[in-house]
Amino acid sequence: MAKKKKATQETNDISAEEAGKQFGISLKDLDTLMQTRGHDGVKELNDIYGGLSGLGQKLKTNIISGNERKTKHFQI
C-alpha cells in the first residue's frame, strides 16, 4: 500500500485589514459581492472589479486553474 504524503499546513498570520490592502479587495467587499445576485451582481462584478478576470487579478489567482503554485500542498 502506498504511503500518503503529509499535508503541508500553511497559516496566514495577517489581519483582514492587511489582506484587503494586499489584495485590493476587503473581506467585507468580497462577502457583499458574493451575496449580490442576478443582474446586480454581474453589473457590480463588471463595473467595480473588471469582471472575473479583474477579480482574479486582485485575488492573485488564475480563474481557470486556481493557484497552481499551491496545488502541490493539497495533493495526497
N, CA, C and O atoms as a GROMACS GRO file, in nm:
protein
  304
    1MET      N    1   0.084  -0.118   0.000
    1MET     CA    2   0.000   0.000   0.000
    1MET      C    3   0.089   0.124   0.000
    1MET      O    4   0.186   0.132   0.075
    2ALA      N    5   0.055   0.220  -0.085
    2ALA     CA    6   0.132   0.343  -0.096
    2ALA      C    7   0.112   0.431   0.028
    2ALA      O    8   0.004   0.437   0.085
    3LYS      N    9   0.220   0.497   0.066
    3LYS     CA   10   0.212   0.588   0.180
    3LYS      C   11   0.150   0.720   0.136
    3LYS      O   12   0.176   0.768   0.026
    4LYS      N   13   0.070   0.776   0.222
    4LYS     CA   14   0.012   0.907   0.195
    4LYS      C   15   0.112   1.015   0.235
    4LYS      O   16   0.180   1.004   0.337
    5LYS      N   17   0.119   1.118   0.153
    5LYS     CA   18   0.204   1.232   0.187
    5LYS      C   19   0.134   1.314   0.294
    5LYS      O   20   0.012   1.327   0.295
    6LYS      N   21   0.213   1.368   0.385
    6LYS     CA   22   0.157   1.457   0.485
    6LYS      C   23   0.120   1.588   0.419
    6LYS      O   24   0.194   1.642   0.337
    7ALA      N   25   0.006   1.639   0.455
    7ALA     CA   26  -0.039   1.768   0.403
    7ALA      C   27   0.046   1.879   0.466
    7ALA      O   28   0.073   1.878   0.586
    8THR      N   29   0.085   1.971   0.384
    8THR     CA   30   0.158   2.086   0.434
    8THR      C   31   0.056   2.190   0.477
    8THR      O   32  -0.030   2.230   0.399
    9GLN      N   33   0.066   2.231   0.600
    9GLN     CA   34  -0.031   2.328   0.650
    9GLN      C   35   0.035   2.465   0.655
    9GLN      O   36   0.136   2.485   0.723
   10GLU      N   37  -0.023   2.558   0.583
   10GLU     CA   38   0.026   2.694   0.584
   10GLU      C   39  -0.071   2.779   0.662
   10GLU      O   40  -0.192   2.758   0.655
   11THR      N   41  -0.018   2.872   0.735
   11THR     CA   42  -0.105   2.965   0.806
   11THR      C   43  -0.076   3.105   0.757
   11THR      O   44   0.037   3.140   0.725
   12ASN      N   45  -0.179   3.184   0.751
   12ASN     CA   46  -0.166   3.323   0.713
   12ASN      C   47  -0.187   3.406   0.838
   12ASN      O   48  -0.299   3.414   0.889
   13ASP      N   49  -0.082   3.466   0.885
   13ASP     CA   50  -0.089   3.544   1.007
   13ASP      C   51  -0.102   3.692   0.976
   13ASP      O   52  -0.030   3.775   1.032
   14ILE      N   53  -0.195   3.726   0.887
   14ILE     CA   54  -0.219   3.867   0.858
   14ILE      C   55  -0.364   3.899   0.889
   14ILE      O   56  -0.451   3.813   0.882
   15SER      N   57  -0.388   4.023   0.924
   15SER     CA   58  -0.523   4.065   0.959
   15SER      C   59  -0.608   4.080   0.834
   15SER      O   60  -0.557   4.085   0.722
   16ALA      N   61  -0.738   4.088   0.855
   16ALA     CA   62  -0.831   4.110   0.744
   16ALA      C   63  -0.801   4.244   0.677
   16ALA      O   64  -0.811   4.256   0.555
   17GLU      N   65  -0.765   4.343   0.757
   17GLU     CA   66  -0.731   4.475   0.702
   17GLU      C   67  -0.607   4.467   0.613
   17GLU      O   68  -0.604   4.524   0.505
   18GLU      N   69  -0.506   4.395   0.660
   18GLU     CA   70  -0.383   4.379   0.582
   18GLU      C   71  -0.410   4.299   0.455
   18GLU      O   72  -0.353   4.329   0.350
   19ALA      N   73  -0.495   4.198   0.463
   19ALA     CA   74  -0.530   4.119   0.345
   19ALA      C   75  -0.601   4.207   0.243
   19ALA      O   76  -0.577   4.194   0.123
   20GLY      N   77  -0.688   4.297   0.289
   20GLY     CA   78  -0.756   4.389   0.200
   20GLY      C   79  -0.659   4.478   0.126
   20GLY      O   80  -0.676   4.505   0.007
   21LYS      N   81  -0.557   4.524   0.196
   21LYS     CA   82  -0.453   4.607   0.132
   21LYS      C   83  -0.372   4.525   0.032
   21LYS      O   84  -0.341   4.572  -0.077
   22GLN      N   85  -0.339   4.403   0.069
   22GLN     CA   86  -0.257   4.317  -0.015
   22GLN      C   87  -0.330   4.277  -0.143
   22GLN      O   88  -0.269   4.271  -0.250
   23PHE      N   89  -0.460   4.251  -0.133
   23PHE     CA   90  -0.534   4.201  -0.248
   23PHE      C   91  -0.619   4.306  -0.318
   23PHE      O   92  -0.670   4.281  -0.427
   24GLY      N   93  -0.635   4.423  -0.258
   24GLY     CA   94  -0.712   4.528  -0.322
   24GLY      C   95  -0.862   4.510  -0.312
   24GLY      O   96  -0.938   4.579  -0.380
   25ILE      N   97  -0.906   4.418  -0.228
   25ILE     CA   98  -1.048   4.398  -0.202
   25ILE      C   99  -1.060   4.347  -0.058
   25ILE      O  100  -0.992   4.252  -0.019
   26SER      N  101  -1.145   4.412   0.019
   26SER     CA  102  -1.160   4.371   0.159
   26SER      C  103  -1.247   4.246   0.169
   26SER      O  104  -1.322   4.213   0.077
   27LEU      N  105  -1.238   4.178   0.281
   27LEU     CA  106  -1.322   4.061   0.304
   27LEU      C  107  -1.469   4.101   0.304
   27LEU      O  108  -1.554   4.027   0.255
   28LYS      N  109  -1.499   4.218   0.360
   28LYS     CA  110  -1.637   4.267   0.362
   28LYS      C  111  -1.687   4.290   0.219
   28LYS      O  112  -1.799   4.251   0.186
   29ASP      N  113  -1.605   4.354   0.135
   29ASP     CA  114  -1.645   4.378  -0.004
   29ASP      C  115  -1.662   4.248  -0.081
   29ASP      O  116  -1.754   4.235  -0.162
   30LEU      N  117  -1.574   4.152  -0.057
   30LEU     CA  118  -1.585   4.023  -0.123
   30LEU      C  119  -1.711   3.950  -0.078
   30LEU      O  120  -1.779   3.888  -0.160
   31ASP      N  121  -1.743   3.957   0.050
   31ASP     CA  122  -1.864   3.896   0.102
   31ASP      C  123  -1.988   3.961   0.041
   31ASP      O  124  -2.081   3.892   0.001
   32THR      N  125  -1.988   4.094   0.033
   32THR     CA  126  -2.100   4.166  -0.028
   32THR      C  127  -2.118   4.125  -0.174
   32THR      O  128  -2.229   4.102  -0.219
   33LEU      N  129  -2.007   4.118  -0.246
   33LEU     CA  130  -2.012   4.076  -0.386
   33LEU      C  131  -2.070   3.936  -0.400
   33LEU      O  132  -2.151   3.911  -0.489
   34MET      N  133  -2.029   3.845  -0.313
   34MET     CA  134  -2.078   3.707  -0.320
   34MET      C  135  -2.227   3.697  -0.288
   34MET      O  136  -2.294   3.605  -0.335
   35GLN      N  137  -2.279   3.791  -0.210
   35GLN     CA  138  -2.421   3.788  -0.174
   35GLN      C  139  -2.509   3.863  -0.273
   35GLN      O  140  -2.631   3.851  -0.269
   36THR      N  141  -2.448   3.940  -0.363
   36THR     CA  142  -2.524   4.014  -0.462
   36THR      C  143  -2.557   3.921  -0.577
   36THR      O  144  -2.466   3.866  -0.641
   37ARG      N  145  -2.683   3.902  -0.604
   37ARG     CA  146  -2.728   3.802  -0.701
   37ARG      C  147  -2.780   3.866  -0.830
   37ARG      O  148  -2.807   3.986  -0.835
   38GLY      N  149  -2.793   3.784  -0.932
   38GLY     CA  150  -2.857   3.822  -1.057
   38GLY      C  151  -2.784   3.932  -1.132
   38GLY      O  152  -2.661   3.944  -1.126
   39HIS      N  153  -2.862   4.013  -1.202
   39HIS     CA  154  -2.808   4.120  -1.286
   39HIS      C  155  -2.726   4.219  -1.204
   39HIS      O  156  -2.623   4.268  -1.250
   40ASP      N  157  -2.771   4.249  -1.082
   40ASP     CA  158  -2.698   4.343  -0.997
   40ASP      C  159  -2.559   4.291  -0.963
   40ASP      O  160  -2.462   4.367  -0.961
   41GLY      N  161  -2.548   4.163  -0.937
   41GLY     CA  162  -2.419   4.104  -0.905
   41GLY      C  163  -2.324   4.107  -1.023
   41GLY      O  164  -2.205   4.137  -1.009
   42VAL      N  165  -2.376   4.077  -1.141
   42VAL     CA  166  -2.294   4.079  -1.263
   42VAL      C  167  -2.250   4.221  -1.292
   42VAL      O  168  -2.134   4.244  -1.330
   43LYS      N  169  -2.341   4.317  -1.276
   43LYS     CA  170  -2.308   4.458  -1.301
   43LYS      C  171  -2.200   4.505  -1.205
   43LYS      O  172  -2.104   4.570  -1.246
   44GLU      N  173  -2.215   4.473  -1.077
   44GLU     CA  174  -2.115   4.512  -0.977
   44GLU      C  175  -1.980   4.448  -1.007
   44GLU      O  176  -1.877   4.515  -1.002
   45LEU      N  177  -1.981   4.320  -1.039
   45LEU     CA  178  -1.857   4.250  -1.072
   45LEU      C  179  -1.787   4.316  -1.190
   45LEU      O  180  -1.666   4.337  -1.186
   46ASN      N  181  -1.862   4.348  -1.293
   46ASN     CA  182  -1.802   4.409  -1.412
   46ASN      C  183  -1.761   4.553  -1.390
   46ASN      O  184  -1.650   4.592  -1.427
   47ASP      N  185  -1.849   4.633  -1.330
   47ASP     CA  186  -1.822   4.776  -1.314
   47ASP      C  187  -1.711   4.806  -1.214
   47ASP      O  188  -1.625   4.890  -1.239
   48ILE      N  189  -1.714   4.737  -1.101
   48ILE     CA  190  -1.620   4.769  -0.993
   48ILE      C  191  -1.490   4.691  -1.004
   48ILE      O  192  -1.382   4.746  -0.979
   49TYR      N  193  -1.498   4.564  -1.041
   49TYR     CA  194  -1.380   4.477  -1.035
   49TYR      C  195  -1.325   4.438  -1.172
   49TYR      O  196  -1.224   4.368  -1.179
   50GLY      N  197  -1.389   4.482  -1.279
   50GLY     CA  198  -1.339   4.448  -1.412
   50GLY      C  199  -1.370   4.306  -1.453
   50GLY      O  200  -1.294   4.244  -1.528
   51GLY      N  201  -1.482   4.254  -1.406
   51GLY     CA  202  -1.523   4.119  -1.442
   51GLY      C  203  -1.447   4.013  -1.364
   51GLY      O  204  -1.374   4.043  -1.270
   52LEU      N  205  -1.464   3.888  -1.406
   52LEU     CA  206  -1.397   3.778  -1.338
   52LEU      C  207  -1.246   3.788  -1.348
   52LEU      O  208  -1.174   3.759  -1.252
   53SER      N  209  -1.197   3.828  -1.465
   53SER     CA  210  -1.051   3.836  -1.480
   53SER      C  211  -0.993   3.944  -1.389
   53SER      O  212  -0.885   3.926  -1.332
   54GLY      N  213  -1.063   4.057  -1.374
   54GLY     CA  214  -1.017   4.162  -1.284
   54GLY      C  215  -1.016   4.117  -1.139
   54GLY      O  216  -0.923   4.147  -1.064
   55LEU      N  217  -1.121   4.045  -1.100
   55LEU     CA  218  -1.127   3.993  -0.963
   55LEU      C  219  -1.018   3.890  -0.941
   55LEU      O  220  -0.954   3.887  -0.836
   56GLY      N  221  -0.996   3.804  -1.040
   56GLY     CA  222  -0.888   3.705  -1.030
   56GLY      C  223  -0.752   3.770  -1.013
   56GLY      O  224  -0.668   3.721  -0.937
   57GLN      N  225  -0.728   3.881  -1.083
   57GLN     CA  226  -0.602   3.953  -1.069
   57GLN      C  227  -0.588   4.010  -0.928
   57GLN      O  228  -0.481   4.003  -0.868
   58LYS      N  229  -0.696   4.067  -0.876
   58LYS     CA  230  -0.692   4.121  -0.739
   58LYS      C  231  -0.660   4.012  -0.639
   58LYS      O  232  -0.581   4.031  -0.546
   59LEU      N  233  -0.721   3.895  -0.658
   59LEU     CA  234  -0.702   3.784  -0.565
   59LEU      C  235  -0.574   3.705  -0.594
   59LEU      O  236  -0.542   3.608  -0.526
   60LYS      N  237  -0.502   3.748  -0.696
   60LYS     CA  238  -0.374   3.688  -0.735
   60LYS      C  239  -0.388   3.538  -0.761
   60LYS      O  240  -0.312   3.456  -0.710
   61THR      N  241  -0.488   3.506  -0.842
   61THR     CA  242  -0.512   3.367  -0.877
   61THR      C  243  -0.555   3.357  -1.022
   61THR      O  244  -0.599   3.455  -1.082
   62ASN      N  245  -0.542   3.240  -1.078
   62ASN     CA  246  -0.586   3.213  -1.214
   62ASN      C  247  -0.730   3.162  -1.205
   62ASN      O  248  -0.756   3.062  -1.139
   63ILE      N  249  -0.824   3.231  -1.270
   63ILE     CA  250  -0.964   3.193  -1.257
   63ILE      C  251  -0.997   3.061  -1.325
   63ILE      O  252  -1.103   3.004  -1.300
   64ILE      N  253  -0.909   3.012  -1.409
   64ILE     CA  254  -0.930   2.885  -1.477
   64ILE      C  255  -0.870   2.769  -1.396
   64ILE      O  256  -0.938   2.670  -1.371
   65SER      N  257  -0.745   2.782  -1.357
   65SER     CA  258  -0.677   2.670  -1.294
   65SER      C  259  -0.650   2.689  -1.145
   65SER      O  260  -0.591   2.601  -1.082
   66GLY      N  261  -0.691   2.801  -1.087
   66GLY     CA  262  -0.664   2.824  -0.946
   66GLY      C  263  -0.523   2.873  -0.925
   66GLY      O  264  -0.461   2.928  -1.016
   67ASN      N  265  -0.473   2.852  -0.808
   67ASN     CA  266  -0.339   2.896  -0.774
   67ASN      C  267  -0.244   2.777  -0.788
   67ASN      O  268  -0.224   2.701  -0.693
   68GLU      N  269  -0.186   2.761  -0.906
   68GLU     CA  270  -0.105   2.644  -0.937
   68GLU      C  271   0.017   2.629  -0.845
   68GLU      O  272   0.063   2.518  -0.821
   69ARG      N  273   0.067   2.738  -0.795
   69ARG     CA  274   0.184   2.730  -0.708
   69ARG      C  275   0.156   2.654  -0.580
   69ARG      O  276   0.248   2.596  -0.521
   70LYS      N  277   0.032   2.653  -0.536
   70LYS     CA  278  -0.002   2.592  -0.408
   70LYS      C  279  -0.063   2.453  -0.421
   70LYS      O  280  -0.081   2.385  -0.320
   71THR      N  281  -0.094   2.409  -0.542
   71THR     CA  282  -0.165   2.281  -0.557
   71THR      C  283  -0.084   2.165  -0.505
   71THR      O  284  -0.143   2.065  -0.462
   72LYS      N  285   0.048   2.173  -0.507
   72LYS     CA  286   0.129   2.063  -0.457
   72LYS      C  287   0.105   2.038  -0.309
   72LYS      O  288   0.128   1.927  -0.261
   73HIS      N  289   0.060   2.140  -0.236
   73HIS     CA  290   0.035   2.125  -0.094
   73HIS      C  291  -0.092   2.047  -0.067
   73HIS      O  292  -0.110   1.996   0.044
   74PHE      N  293  -0.180   2.037  -0.165
   74PHE     CA  294  -0.307   1.971  -0.145
   74PHE      C  295  -0.311   1.831  -0.203
   74PHE      O  296  -0.412   1.762  -0.189
   75GLN      N  297  -0.205   1.789  -0.268
   75GLN     CA  298  -0.202   1.656  -0.328
   75GLN      C  299  -0.180   1.551  -0.221
   75GLN      O  300  -0.107   1.572  -0.124
   76ILE      N  301  -0.245   1.437  -0.240
   76ILE     CA  302  -0.229   1.326  -0.146
   76ILE      C  303  -0.152   1.216  -0.212
   76ILE      O  304  -0.126   1.113  -0.150
   0.00000   0.00000   0.00000
